[in-house]
Amino acid sequence: MFSKLAYSTLALTVSLGTVMSCQAEVTGTNLAAVFDRPQQINAGDLNVGYVDIGPKDGQPVILLHGWPYDIHSYAEVAPALAAKGYRVIVPSLRGYGTTRFLSAKTPRNGQPSAMAKDIVNLMDALNIKQAVFAGYDWGARTADIVAALWPERVKSLVSVSGYLISSQQIGKQPLPPKAEQQWWYQFYFATERGAEGYAKNTHDFARLIWSQASPDWKFSDAVFNASAKSLDNPDHVAVTLSNYRWRLGLEKGERKYDAYEQKLATLPNITVPTITIEGGNNGAPHPAPQAYAGKFTGNTLPFGLEISVEHIDHILVVDDDRDIRELIIDYLVKSGYRASGAANGKEMRVVLEKQHIDLVVLDVMMPGDDGLTLCRQLRVGKYKDLPILMLTARNEETDRILGLEMGADDYVVKPFVARELLARIKAILRRFRTMPPNLQVTEAGRLVTFGEWQLDTVARHLIDPEGVIVALSGAEYRLLRVFLDHPQRVLTRDQLLNLTQGRDAELFERSIDLLVSRVRQRLNEDARTPAYIKTRLTNDALASLAAGPLADRRAARPVARQCPEPDAGHDRANAQRPNGDARERAAWLPRLERGNYRYILGPGDPGNAPTDKRSRDAIRTLKATLAAQYPLSFTAVPGAISHIQAHLTLHDGAPLTIDLIPRMPPVASWLPVVLILQLLVLAACSWIAVRQVIRPFSQFTRAVDSLDPAANTPMTEKGPIEVQRAAHAFNAMQARIQSYLRERAQILASISHDLQTPITRMKLRVEMADQPDLRDKLLNDLDNMSRLVREGIAYARSSESLEETSLKLELNAWINSIACDYQDIGKNVQFQAGENRLPIVTRPQALRRVMTNLLDNALKFGDYATISIDDSAAGEVVIHIMDGGPGIPDAELEAVLQPFYRVETSRNRDTGGTGLGLAIAAQLTAQLDGKLKLENRAEGGLDVSITLPRL
């Protein structure tokens, strides 16, 4: 008897070929030729076209297709069964493919019993006494009828959608409106217009039915065209119309089948062992399993083995390294995915045309078009929505950003473990199926405007109203995107966690509150009067609401700020107050005071009339100015500094005294200028003379200081002949040193880069090992090798000139985003932010690499890290990263900045690392025109300071 294992295998393979409508996606040339050039045999009224593969003495399995499909439905199932020792026969039903009527006089009858008799005739012609049957749609109905009328010919049965036997009488019964709607094409075929329409648009009609019956199936043109050719059979339209018209009782059928139809009208039970299959998302009309459960009475297996087949994702791996490509494919297949491979862009396009692909794993470094070029091409064509996972040995942040900007959805760096690759594939597929379509970023929609702010959806940072970049952590960006895509909607904590962290998030309930608070800080919002994100206390939970300018992203509108109204009563009092009120004079006196005179309200001091010359000059000037309006009198006031007072009476009768201290007459205005000019000329002449003498030495000094493998600053070869010769020799020496340093860095980078691929292969092979303990130990060793290789590449590239563009960013927010990223993964990193905004111009990706290297080092040796900023010095800013570790001996503070130098001499990476992290940070800091300094803290631990130019 047919074993339970064989049942399950057959059910699964049939379901892959039919319920999921995974049509012929054949990669092997021989198999493709078999289905494109079937065999022919005379059987009854037909010359039947059929595929026959597998051992001739194997258990026969007959696979029957439905409408409007063909034998290519089983192009993947048949070889799988043949490989298990079955003889697999896939015939084209009457009216399909290469099957033809032997006589032009034979009615093109499509009634179900006629098709069943065709299969029995085929078995007789092939000398097959008994077979395992499987089918879907018309094929399932045909298999059901053979099992009911000729049970001795059926060893076992796999029927998609169960019991499909019916009768003309049942077909005449009306159905509920919704059920009738599903059969629209049956009623269409009952009309002459339907007959003419189907004959004229057969292929378009079939494409529509495919889409409706399998709504989740994104079949390619190549897959459809392989089956559509079978519909060009000259009898196809007539047989199709006959089938559906017979069901409605509009055709009588042939008399020779009347006895069969009379028996089928009684809806006989099927007594052979049977498995029924229901599709995961079957859009075609089909009965519920409960409705037909009692019609299968075979007792070899208990009824009830129903398989609901969900979509199986198909992954395309594009990598020129065959070993890596095949290892990834093997791992994906073992993990429950379908997988195909391609070695280059040309092969990738062929696969995409022939098969439906759910995700592409794309290597960057390939012959011909590299991965970045292929990714960009996919994003502008009909595959613009296809998820892409980049795979590369280049692990610089700028490389990852470039890949993402080209359109990739994620980036995996070699060497990697297969579990990481699988997790990222799952995450991308889950994200594409759960996130709304408007979250898929295009270049045109890169900048999202709300209020006076902009969100860069590629670089994932904010741009404030002044054009300054405000960095966001990953969680902050996701939360802000959720708000922007759900304007004016109240979202609960659970919804926000689900939309920002995914269904697998394991965060404490109130963590979203902290995240909302952090986003508000980035937007400079006051939580009491928010302009963008508001909170509401609902009946069950606190919810966040995207409001204000977030509600309309189509145009930027300035945020209206409410200010308190002025005090009207206060303004009226000021208007009624007379100008020049005497009570205000005392307040004005300090403002009018000068170095040699002041005003006194009152009669002043008594004294004699002034007699000295300086006093007379001052008296003469005052009289010329004031005597015409006010009577003046003058007195001399003795004291340590003699001075005079002028007394007058204002128009309102108030006395006023002007207290003057006469001074020496000023020096001629031109004299200081002449003296200064003379001094400047003398200084310039001295400077020129000294410069002529020391210029060669200064040039040598600058040249030595600028000796940098990434810089090209040759010494000027001018001046006396001796100086020219010395400068030429120095430039040649500098060029040789730079060449040696660049060659050393290139050798290190090349060796490290080339090691990535074999390490990746070893990791993939080790992960498939059957011994868990040995596998884990080997993976640990490979991880250590990978870490050293990655840091070797990073150090080599850090000595190259930075190509990143400098940007203006707000330093407090930028560093806070880094600290938040560490906190989000459970690391103890604290940032002591200042109150003032600190805009600086720098290369953010290089600075981020410096910060992460230093923070990783602090967390490795000190368990925590504290970041602070000192902006007290003019023109520069100092970032401090402090930890609580053991520190570094003072004698080695400079040495640890050299590559591969380690304080811990045992070379154990668990306690000492690779010796490259600080060297990379020092190299990058120097290229940012900054300085990196290490100091031991008095209370213990290390203080690393990064000094950067401010603007």
ZAMARGU-4260 file (C-alpha; in steps of 0.2 Angstrom, whole numbers, plus 5000, padded with zeros to 4 digits):
<rodrens>
0) 5000/5000/5000 | 5005/5018/4998 | 5014/5023/5013 | 5010/5038/5024 | 5027/5046/5020
5) 5024/5044/5001 | 5007/5052/5004 | 5015/5067/5012 | 5028/5069/4999 | 5016/5068/4985
10) 5004/5080/4994 | 5018/5093/4997 | 5025/5092/4979 | 5008/5093/4971 | 5004/5108/4982
15) 5020/5117/4977 | 5015/5114/4959 | 4997/5118/4959 | 4989/5127/4974 | 5003/5139/4975
20) 5003/5140/4956 | 5022/5139/4956 | 5022/5135/4937 | 5037/5128/4927 | 5052/5137/4933
25) 5064/5125/4925 | 5083/5128/4926 | 5089/5111/4919 | 5089/5110/4900 | 5084/5092/4899
30) 5069/5094/4909 | 5063/5109/4900 | 5065/5099/4884 | 5054/5085/4891 | 5039/5097/4894
35) 5041/5107/4878 | 5042/5091/4867 | 5030/5078/4875 | 5027/5061/4869 | 5012/5056/4859
40) 5001/5040/4859 | 4984/5035/4852 | 4971/5032/4866 | 4952/5031/4863 | 4946/5046/4853
45) 4963/5056/4855 | 4981/5057/4851 | 4987/5061/4868 | 5002/5072/4872 | 5010/5067/4888
50) 5026/5068/4898 | 5033/5051/4905 | 5048/5052/4916 | 5055/5041/4930 | 5059/5022/4929
55) 5047/5012/4919 | 5045/4999/4932 | 5042/5012/4946 | 5025/5015/4954 | 5015/5025/4941
60) 5009/5042/4946 | 4997/5052/4935 | 4996/5071/4937 | 4981/5080/4930 | 4981/5099/4926
65) 4967/5111/4927 | 4959/5126/4917 | 4967/5137/4910 | 4984/5129/4914 | 4993/5114/4907
70) 5007/5101/4910 | 5020/5114/4915 | 5011/5115/4932 | 5020/5100/4936 | 5037/5104/4929
75) 5045/5104/4946 | 5034/5091/4955 | 5037/5078/4942 | 5056/5077/4943 | 5055/5077/4962
80) 5043/5062/4961 | 5054/5053/4948 | 5069/5055/4959 | 5060/5045/4972 | 5058/5031/4960
85) 5040/5035/4954 | 5035/5034/4935 | 5027/5050/4932 | 5015/5053/4918 | 5008/5071/4915
90) 4995/5071/4900 | 4988/5086/4892 | 4969/5085/4893 | 4958/5085/4878 | 4959/5103/4870
95) 4976/5107/4877 | 4994/5106/4871 | 4998/5093/4858 | 4983/5082/4862 | 4972/5081/4846
100) 4956/5072/4841 | 4959/5058/4830 | 4943/5062/4819 | 4936/5078/4814 | 4919/5071/4816
105) 4921/5067/4835 | 4911/5080/4845 | 4923/5092/4854 | 4914/5087/4870 | 4920/5094/4887
110) 4909/5085/4899 | 4918/5078/4914 | 4915/5059/4912 | 4922/5060/4894 | 4939/5067/4901
115) 4939/5054/4914 | 4937/5040/4901 | 4951/5048/4891 | 4963/5045/4906 | 4957/5027/4908
120) 4960/5025/4889 | 4978/5032/4891 | 4981/5020/4905 | 4976/5006/4894 | 4987/5012/4879
125) 5002/5013/4891 | 4998/4996/4899 | 4996/5003/4916 | 4984/4994/4927 | 4984/5005/4942
130) 4991/5022/4947 | 4992/5035/4960 | 4982/5050/4954 | 4984/5068/4959 | 4976/5084/4951
135) 4968/5101/4954 | 4953/5110/4946 | 4948/5100/4931 | 4962/5088/4935 | 4955/5085/4952
140) 4937/5082/4946 | 4944/5070/4933 | 4954/5060/4946 | 4939/5060/4957 | 4928/5053/4943
145) 4941/5039/4939 | 4942/5035/4957 | 4923/5034/4959 | 4919/5024/4942 | 4935/5014/4941
150) 4942/5012/4959 | 4952/4997/4954 | 4963/5008/4943 | 4967/5020/4957 | 4979/5015/4970
155) 4977/5032/4980 | 4972/5049/4977 | 4978/5067/4980 | 4964/5079/4977 | 4966/5098/4978
160) 4949/5106/4984 | 4943/5088/4988 | 4927/5081/4981 | 4922/5090/4964 | 4910/5077/4957
165) 4894/5086/4952 | 4879/5084/4940 | 4869/5094/4928 | 4854/5094/4940 | 4865/5102/4954
170) 4872/5114/4941 | 4855/5121/4938 | 4852/5125/4956 | 4854/5144/4960 | 4867/5149/4973
175) 4868/5164/4985 | 4874/5180/4975 | 4891/5180/4982 | 4894/5162/4976 | 4886/5166/4959
180) 4898/5180/4957 | 4913/5168/4958 | 4906/5159/4943 | 4905/5174/4932 | 4915/5166/4918
185) 4903/5151/4917 | 4888/5162/4914 | 4899/5172/4901 | 4903/5156/4892 | 4885/5152/4890
190) 4882/5167/4878 | 4888/5169/4860 | 4897/5185/4865 | 4907/5174/4878 | 4911/5161/4865
195) 4918/5175/4853 | 4926/5184/4867 | 4936/5169/4874 | 4941/5164/4856 | 4948/5182/4853
200) 4956/5185/4870 | 4961/5167/4876 | 4978/5172/4883 | 4972/5188/4892 | 4957/5178/4899
205) 4969/5165/4906 | 4980/5178/4914 | 4965/5186/4922 | 4960/5169/4929 | 4977/5165/4935
210) 4978/5181/4945 | 4960/5179/4953 | 4963/5160/4957 | 4980/5164/4965 | 4980/5182/4971
215) 4997/5180/4980 | 5006/5173/4965 | 5017/5185/4955 | 5020/5175/4940 | 5032/5181/4927
220) 5029/5183/4908 | 5040/5168/4905 | 5031/5157/4916 | 5014/5162/4909 | 5020/5160/4891
225) 5026/5142/4894 | 5008/5137/4898 | 4999/5149/4887 | 5005/5140/4871 | 4995/5125/4876
230) 4979/5136/4875 | 4982/5138/4856 | 4976/5120/4853 | 4963/5121/4839 | 4950/5112/4850
235) 4953/5122/4866 | 4939/5135/4865 | 4926/5122/4860 | 4931/5110/4874 | 4931/5124/4887
240) 4914/5131/4881 | 4907/5113/4881 | 4912/5109/4898 | 4904/5125/4906 | 4889/5124/4896
245) 4886/5105/4900 | 4887/5109/4919 | 4873/5122/4917 | 4862/5109/4907 | 4864/5119/4891
250) 4872/5104/4882 | 4867/5086/4882 | 4884/5078/4880 | 4887/5062/4871 | 4876/5046/4873
255) 4890/5035/4876 | 4894/5043/4893 | 4876/5043/4899 | 4878/5028/4910 | 4893/5036/4918
260) 4884/5052/4921 | 4869/5044/4929 | 4880/5035/4942 | 4890/5052/4945 | 4873/5061/4948
265) 4871/5050/4964 | 4887/5058/4970 | 4896/5041/4974 | 4908/5040/4988 | 4927/5038/4984
270) 4934/5023/4993 | 4952/5024/4988 | 4965/5031/5001 | 4964/5050/4998 | 4973/5066/5004
275) 4964/5082/5001 | 4973/5099/5000 | 4967/5116/5002 | 4977/5131/4997 | 4982/5145/5009
280) 4974/5159/4998 | 4963/5150/4985 | 4954/5163/4975 | 4944/5151/4964 | 4927/5144/4969
285) 4929/5128/4980 | 4919/5119/4993 | 4923/5119/5011 | 4932/5103/5018 | 4918/5100/5030
290) 4906/5099/5015 | 4914/5084/5007 | 4922/5075/5022 | 4910/5061/5021 | 4913/5057/5003
295) 4930/5049/5006 | 4928/5033/5014 | 4944/5024/5011 | 4951/5016/5027 | 4969/5014/5023
300) 4972/5032/5031 | 4960/5041/5042 | 4952/5055/5034 | 4957/5072/5039 | 4975/5074/5033
305) 4972/5092/5025 | 4987/5102/5021 | 4985/5121/5020 | 5000/5127/5009 | 5006/5145/5012
310) 5018/5155/5001 | 5036/5149/5000 | 5047/5163/4997 | 5059/5161/4982 | 5077/5169/4985
315) 5089/5173/4971 | 5107/5172/4976 | 5118/5182/4964 | 5137/5179/4968 | 5151/5176/4956
320) 5159/5164/4969 | 5151/5147/4965 | 5155/5139/4982 | 5147/5153/4992 | 5132/5154/4980
325) 5129/5135/4982 | 5132/5135/5001 | 5119/5149/5003 | 5107/5141/4992 | 5109/5124/5002
330) 5106/5133/5018 | 5091/5143/5012 | 5083/5127/5005 | 5086/5118/5022 | 5078/5133/5030
335) 5062/5131/5021 | 5065/5143/5006 | 5065/5140/4988 | 5082/5146/4981 | 5090/5149/4964
340) 5107/5156/4959 | 5116/5167/4946 | 5134/5171/4944 | 5132/5188/4936 | 5120/5201/4930
345) 5116/5193/4914 | 5111/5176/4923 | 5101/5186/4936 | 5090/5195/4922 | 5087/5178/4914
350) 5081/5170/4931 | 5070/5186/4935 | 5062/5184/4918 | 5058/5166/4920 | 5054/5165/4938
355) 5045/5174/4952 | 5058/5180/4965 | 5053/5187/4982 | 5071/5193/4987 | 5088/5195/4979
360) 5104/5192/4988 | 5116/5202/4978 | 5135/5202/4979 | 5144/5219/4976 | 5160/5213/4969
365) 5157/5204/4952 | 5164/5204/4935 | 5155/5215/4922 | 5141/5225/4931 | 5145/5226/4949
370) 5131/5224/4963 | 5129/5242/4965 | 5126/5245/4946 | 5114/5230/4946 | 5105/5237/4961
375) 5102/5254/4953 | 5096/5246/4937 | 5083/5235/4946 | 5077/5251/4956 | 5072/5260/4940
380) 5064/5245/4930 | 5049/5234/4933 | 5058/5226/4948 | 5059/5242/4958 | 5049/5235/4972
385) 5059/5219/4973 | 5068/5218/4990 | 5087/5218/4989 | 5100/5212/5002 | 5118/5217/4997
390) 5132/5205/5001 | 5150/5211/5001 | 5167/5211/5009 | 5168/5230/5011 | 5162/5235/5028
395) 5165/5253/5029 | 5150/5264/5034 | 5152/5274/5018 | 5151/5258/5008 | 5135/5253/5017
400) 5127/5270/5014 | 5131/5270/4996 | 5123/5253/4994 | 5107/5259/5003 | 5107/5274/4992
405) 5108/5264/4977 | 5092/5255/4983 | 5097/5241/4994 | 5086/5236/5008 | 5100/5229/5019
410) 5118/5226/5019 | 5128/5210/5026 | 5146/5210/5027 | 5157/5195/5023 | 5162/5185/5032
415) 5145/5182/5040 | 5136/5167/5048 | 5122/5159/5039 | 5110/5162/5054 | 5113/5181/5052
420) 5109/5181/5034 | 5094/5171/5037 | 5088/5183/5050 | 5090/5198/5039 | 5081/5189/5025
425) 5066/5186/5036 | 5067/5204/5043 | 5066/5211/5025 | 5052/5200/5020 | 5042/5203/5035
430) 5045/5222/5034 | 5039/5222/5015 | 5023/5213/5020 | 5019/5223/5035 | 5024/5241/5031
435) 5013/5252/5020 | 5019/5255/5003 | 5022/5273/5006 | 5037/5269/5017 | 5047/5263/5002
440) 5058/5277/4998 | 5061/5284/4981 | 5074/5297/4976 | 5059/5309/4972 | 5052/5307/4990
445) 5069/5307/4999 | 5066/5323/5008 | 5050/5323/5018 | 5045/5341/5024 | 5034/5345/5039
450) 5033/5362/5047 | 5050/5370/5045 | 5059/5354/5046 | 5064/5341/5034 | 5067/5322/5036
455) 5080/5314/5024 | 5074/5296/5022 | 5090/5290/5015 | 5103/5297/5027 | 5090/5295/5041
460) 5093/5312/5049 | 5083/5328/5052 | 5087/5345/5044 | 5082/5360/5055 | 5075/5376/5049
465) 5093/5383/5048 | 5099/5369/5037 | 5109/5360/5051 | 5109/5341/5052 | 5101/5334/5067
470) 5106/5316/5069 | 5093/5302/5074 | 5095/5285/5081 | 5088/5270/5072 | 5073/5269/5084
475) 5070/5288/5083 | 5070/5288/5064 | 5057/5273/5064 | 5046/5282/5076 | 5046/5298/5067
480) 5042/5289/5050 | 5027/5281/5059 | 5020/5298/5064 | 5023/5305/5047 | 5014/5291/5038
485) 4999/5291/5051 | 4995/5310/5052 | 4981/5315/5064 | 4979/5297/5070 | 4980/5291/5088
490) 4992/5277/5090 | 4993/5266/5106 | 5009/5261/5114 | 5007/5243/5107 | 5004/5250/5089
495) 5019/5261/5090 | 5030/5246/5097 | 5023/5235/5083 | 5026/5248/5069 | 5043/5253/5075
500) 5051/5237/5082 | 5041/5224/5074 | 5031/5210/5081 | 5046/5202/5089 | 5051/5217/5100
505) 5054/5213/5118 | 5053/5231/5125 | 5046/5236/5142 | 5029/5244/5140 | 5035/5262/5144
510) 5050/5262/5133 | 5040/5271/5119 | 5037/5285/5130 | 5055/5288/5132 | 5057/5287/5113
515) 5043/5300/5110 | 5052/5311/5123 | 5069/5309/5113 | 5061/5314/5097 | 5053/5329/5104
520) 5070/5334/5110 | 5077/5333/5093 | 5063/5344/5087 | 5066/5357/5101 | 5048/5354/5107
525) 5041/5358/5124 | 5031/5343/5130 | 5018/5355/5138 | 5015/5364/5122 | 5020/5352/5108
530) 5018/5358/5090 | 5021/5341/5082 | 5019/5326/5093 | 5005/5327/5106 | 4999/5314/5119
535) 4982/5310/5124 | 4976/5300/5139 | 4964/5287/5132 | 4953/5275/5142 | 4966/5261/5141
540) 4983/5268/5137 | 4993/5284/5133 | 4993/5287/5115 | 5004/5298/5104 | 4996/5308/5090
545) 5005/5315/5075 | 4998/5333/5074 | 5001/5350/5068 | 5012/5351/5053 | 5014/5333/5053
550) 4997/5331/5046 | 5001/5339/5030 | 5018/5334/5022 | 5014/5342/5005 | 5020/5359/5009
555) 5031/5367/5022 | 5022/5380/5034 | 5030/5390/5047 | 5024/5385/5065 | 5014/5399/5073
560) 5020/5403/5090 | 5008/5411/5102 | 5015/5426/5112 | 5006/5435/5127 | 4996/5450/5123
565) 5003/5467/5128 | 4996/5476/5143 | 4984/5489/5136 | 4983/5498/5152 | 5002/5500/5154
570) 5003/5507/5136 | 4989/5520/5140 | 4999/5526/5155 | 5014/5528/5145 | 5005/5538/5132
575) 4998/5550/5145 | 5015/5554/5153 | 5022/5571/5148 | 5039/5571/5138 | 5054/5577/5149
580) 5046/5573/5166 | 5058/5581/5179 | 5058/5565/5188 | 5067/5556/5174 | 5082/5568/5174
585) 5091/5560/5188 | 5090/5543/5178 | 5098/5551/5162 | 5113/5559/5171 | 5124/5544/5171
590) 5120/5541/5152 | 5126/5559/5148 | 5142/5558/5158 | 5158/5559/5148 | 5177/5558/5153
595) 5180/5576/5156 | 5162/5583/5161 | 5146/5578/5170 | 5130/5585/5174 | 5124/5589/5192
600) 5106/5594/5197 | 5108/5608/5209 | 5118/5624/5211 | 5135/5616/5213 | 5150/5621/5223
605) 5154/5639/5228 | 5171/5646/5223 | 5180/5660/5214 | 5181/5664/5196 | 5193/5653/5186
610) 5209/5662/5180 | 5220/5649/5172 | 5222/5648/5153 | 5215/5630/5151 | 5199/5636/5161
615) 5197/5651/5150 | 5197/5640/5134 | 5184/5629/5141 | 5173/5644/5147 | 5175/5652/5129
620) 5168/5636/5121 | 5153/5635/5133 | 5148/5653/5131 | 5149/5651/5112 | 5137/5636/5114
625) 5125/5640/5128 | 5126/5659/5132 | 5112/5663/5119 | 5099/5652/5128 | 5105/5652/5146
630) 5114/5664/5158 | 5130/5656/5163 | 5142/5659/5178 | 5158/5650/5182 | 5168/5645/5198
635) 5184/5636/5201 | 5183/5621/5213 | 5200/5617/5221 | 5205/5599/5225 | 5217/5586/5221
640) 5212/5588/5203 | 5206/5606/5200 | 5191/5608/5189 | 5178/5622/5185 | 5159/5622/5186
645) 5147/5631/5175 | 5130/5636/5183 | 5114/5639/5173 | 5095/5638/5176 | 5084/5628/5165
650) 5067/5635/5158 | 5057/5627/5172 | 5068/5636/5185 | 5078/5620/5190 | 5097/5624/5193
655) 5109/5613/5183 | 5128/5613/5185 | 5141/5607/5172 | 5156/5600/5181 | 5171/5601/5169
660) 5189/5594/5171 | 5200/5604/5158 | 5213/5594/5149 | 5228/5596/5139 | 5225/5601/5121
665) 5225/5585/5110 | 5240/5581/5099 | 5239/5584/5081 | 5228/5570/5073 | 5241/5567/5059
670) 5256/5564/5071 | 5251/5547/5078 | 5246/5541/5060 | 5263/5545/5053 | 5272/5537/5068
675) 5262/5521/5066 | 5265/5520/5047 | 5284/5522/5050 | 5284/5508/5063 | 5274/5497/5051
680) 5286/5500/5036 | 5301/5497/5048 | 5293/5480/5054 | 5289/5475/5036 | 5306/5478/5030
685) 5313/5468/5045 | 5301/5454/5042 | 5305/5453/5023 | 5324/5452/5027 | 5322/5439/5040
690) 5310/5428/5029 | 5322/5428/5015 | 5335/5421/5027 | 5324/5407/5036 | 5312/5403/5021
695) 5321/5387/5016 | 5321/5381/5034 | 5303/5385/5036 | 5299/5376/5020 | 5308/5360/5026
700) 5299/5361/5042 | 5282/5362/5034 | 5287/5348/5022 | 5292/5336/5036 | 5276/5340/5046
705) 5265/5337/5031 | 5273/5320/5027 | 5257/5311/5025 | 5254/5295/5014 | 5237/5302/5010
710) 5243/5320/5006 | 5252/5327/4991 | 5261/5343/4997 | 5278/5344/4988 | 5290/5357/4993
715) 5292/5372/4981 | 5308/5371/4972 | 5312/5389/4971 | 5327/5400/4977 | 5345/5398/4976
720) 5352/5383/4967 | 5357/5375/4983 | 5339/5377/4990 | 5332/5370/4974 | 5343/5354/4974
725) 5338/5351/4993 | 5320/5354/4989 | 5320/5342/4974 | 5329/5328/4984 | 5317/5330/4998
730) 5302/5329/4987 | 5309/5313/4979 | 5311/5306/4997 | 5293/5311/5002 | 5286/5303/4986
735) 5295/5287/4990 | 5290/5286/5008 | 5272/5290/5002 | 5273/5276/4989 | 5279/5263/5002
740) 5266/5268/5015 | 5252/5267/5002 | 5259/5250/4996 | 5259/5244/5014 | 5241/5249/5017
745) 5236/5242/5000 | 5244/5225/5004 | 5236/5224/5021 | 5219/5229/5013 | 5220/5217/4999
750) 5225/5202/5010 | 5212/5206/5022 | 5199/5209/5009 | 5203/5193/5000 | 5202/5183/5016
755) 5184/5188/5018 | 5178/5176/5005 | 5186/5160/5011 | 5181/5164/5029 | 5163/5166/5023
760) 5164/5149/5014 | 5171/5141/5030 | 5158/5148/5041 | 5144/5142/5029 | 5151/5125/5029
765) 5154/5124/5047 | 5136/5129/5051 | 5130/5114/5042 | 5141/5102/5053 | 5131/5089/5063
770) 5142/5091/5079 | 5136/5106/5089 | 5151/5107/5101 | 5164/5107/5087 | 5153/5118/5076
775) 5152/5132/5090 | 5171/5131/5093 | 5175/5132/5075 | 5163/5147/5073 | 5171/5156/5087
780) 5188/5154/5079 | 5182/5160/5063 | 5174/5175/5071 | 5190/5180/5079 | 5198/5179/5062
785) 5184/5189/5054 | 5186/5202/5067 | 5205/5204/5064 | 5202/5204/5045 | 5189/5218/5046
790) 5199/5229/5057 | 5214/5226/5046 | 5204/5233/5031 | 5197/5247/5042 | 5215/5252/5047
795) 5221/5252/5029 | 5207/5262/5023 | 5208/5275/5037 | 5225/5280/5031 | 5218/5285/5014
800) 5212/5302/5010 | 5193/5304/5016 | 5182/5306/5001 | 5167/5310/5012 | 5159/5327/5010
805) 5159/5339/5025 | 5142/5343/5032 | 5136/5355/5045 | 5128/5346/5060 | 5122/5350/5078
810) 5135/5341/5089 | 5124/5338/5104 | 5110/5330/5095 | 5122/5320/5084 | 5132/5312/5099
815) 5115/5310/5108 | 5109/5299/5094 | 5125/5288/5095 | 5122/5286/5114 | 5104/5282/5111
820) 5109/5268/5099 | 5120/5260/5112 | 5107/5262/5125 | 5094/5254/5113 | 5104/5238/5113
825) 5107/5238/5132 | 5124/5246/5133 | 5128/5258/5147 | 5133/5274/5138 | 5128/5291/5145
830) 5129/5308/5137 | 5131/5323/5147 | 5123/5336/5135 | 5126/5354/5136 | 5113/5367/5135
835) 5119/5377/5120 | 5118/5371/5102 | 5135/5367/5095 | 5135/5367/5076 | 5151/5361/5068
840) 5157/5357/5050 | 5164/5339/5049 | 5163/5322/5040 | 5150/5314/5050 | 5153/5296/5045
845) 5172/5297/5049 | 5168/5305/5066 | 5155/5291/5069 | 5168/5278/5066 | 5180/5286/5078
850) 5166/5288/5091 | 5161/5269/5090 | 5178/5263/5090 | 5182/5273/5106 | 5165/5268/5114
855) 5167/5250/5110 | 5185/5251/5118 | 5177/5259/5134 | 5164/5246/5136 | 5176/5232/5133
860) 5187/5237/5147 | 5176/5248/5158 | 5158/5241/5157 | 5152/5259/5155 | 5156/5275/5145
865) 5152/5293/5148 | 5152/5306/5135 | 5154/5325/5138 | 5158/5340/5127 | 5169/5355/5132
870) 5166/5370/5121 | 5175/5383/5132 | 5189/5386/5120 | 5187/5398/5106 | 5186/5390/5088
875) 5187/5372/5094 | 5177/5359/5103 | 5183/5344/5114 | 5173/5328/5115 | 5178/5317/5131
880) 5174/5299/5132 | 5177/5292/5149 | 5177/5274/5156 | 5179/5265/5173 | 5192/5253/5167
885) 5210/5250/5173 | 5217/5263/5162 | 5233/5262/5152 | 5251/5264/5160 | 5257/5282/5157
890) 5272/5276/5147 | 5261/5267/5134 | 5248/5281/5131 | 5257/5286/5115 | 5262/5268/5110
895) 5244/5261/5110 | 5239/5273/5096 | 5251/5263/5084 | 5244/5248/5074 | 5244/5231/5082
900) 5251/5237/5098 | 5242/5229/5113 | 5245/5233/5132 | 5239/5215/5136 | 5254/5205/5129
905) 5247/5188/5129 | 5238/5191/5112 | 5222/5184/5120 | 5208/5193/5110 | 5196/5190/5125
910) 5206/5202/5135 | 5216/5213/5123 | 5207/5215/5106 | 5216/5216/5090 | 5226/5232/5093
915) 5219/5242/5079 | 5204/5251/5086 | 5213/5266/5094 | 5225/5267/5079 | 5210/5268/5067
920) 5203/5282/5078 | 5219/5291/5078 | 5221/5290/5059 | 5203/5296/5056 | 5204/5310/5069
925) 5220/5317/5061 | 5211/5317/5044 | 5197/5327/5052 | 5210/5340/5056 | 5208/5335/5075
930) 5219/5328/5089 | 5216/5313/5099 | 5223/5312/5116 | 5223/5299/5130 | 5224/5302/5149
935) 5222/5292/5164 | 5209/5299/5176 | 5213/5302/5194 | 5198/5292/5200 | 5202/5278/5188
940) 5199/5274/5170 | 5203/5282/5154 | 5199/5299/5147 | 5200/5300/5128 | 5198/5317/5121
945) 5194/5322/5103 | 5198/5340/5099 | 5190/5346/5083 | 5189/5363/5074 | 5172/5371/5077
950) 5168/5379/5060
</rodrens>
